[in-house]
Amino acid sequence: MENIQANQIELGQGVFIHPTAIIRGIDGPADRIRIGDQVYIGSGVQIICNDFQIGDYGKIHHQVTIHGYQSCSIGHNAWIGQFAIIDCIGGATIGDNCGIGAHSQLWSHIKFGDTLEGCRFNSQKPLKIGKDVWFVGHCIVGPIEAADKSMALAGSVITHDMAYNQIYAGSPAKSISSKLGNQFLEVSTKEKMEKMRQYLSESGVDQEKIILVADENEISWENSDKTYFAVSPRKYTKRLSSDEVKFMKYLLPEKAKFTPF
C-alpha cells in the first residue's frame, strides 16, 4: 500500500487502511510495520514510529495519532476510538482485548521545559497496558502500568498504576471499586458455553463449521475444516475461513473476545 513506508511490512488478510492514513517511521520509512488479519485503520490516522505492530481484528478509528521513538505493540481485538493519542517516546505495550475510548491520550513521556534553565520535568518511561483494560473515553493516562481487566471511567486522569480488575475515576484517578464493584465478574464455564451457543445460533454462520468446546483438551487439532472456540481460555484455532471471520466480527467488540492459539 502506498500510504505505508517501511523496510519490512507484514499485512494480514482482510486489512483495510483508508487512503488518507499515514504509516511511516520518525525520519522516513519505519523499520517494521506488522498489521494482523481483519484490521481496520480509518481516515486521517497517523502512525509515526519505527516499529509498530497490531494484532488481529484491531480497529483504529479516524484521526488517531500513534507516535514516538520507541516501539508500539498492540494486541488482538483492540478498539481505539477517534482522536485518541498513543505516545511511544518511552515505548508502549498494549495487551489483547483493550479498549481506548475516543479522545483519550496515553503518554509515555513528559518533556518540554528548558532543562538548561533548570526545569525538573524531563523523563520517559514505558507505558504498559495489560489485557482487557478499558479507558472509557476522554482519559489522560501517564506512563503507568495498568493490570489486566482494570478500567478507567470517562474523563479520568490516571497518574498511578492501575490494579487488577479495579475501576478508577476522577482527577487524579482513584479506585472506586469499593462502591461500583469490579469491571469483571466471575462467570462459570457452563454459563459461558450457554451464552456462546446462543451467540452462534444468532450469528447466521454455518454451525457445522464452528465448534464450541470448554477447553483445548476437546479440540481435534488435525481437523482444519472447522474452527474450535475454547471458552475457558478464550482462544480459537485460527483458520481464517469465511464463517470464522463472520463469527468473530459478530462477537466483537462487546459479546466475546477470543485470541488465536
Secondary structure, 3 states (H helix, E strand, C coil): CCCECEEEEEECCCCEECCCCEEEECCECEEEEEECCCCEECCCCEEEECEEEECCCCEECCCCEEEECCCEEECCCCEECCCCEEECCCCEEECCCCEECCCCEECCEECCCCCCCCCCCCEECCEEECCCCEECCCCEECCCEECCCCEECCCCEECCCECCCCEEEECCEEECHHHHCCCCCCCCHHHHHHHHHHHHHHHCCCCCCEEEECCHHHCCCCCCCCEEEECCCCEECCCCCHHHHHHHHHHCCCCCCCEEC
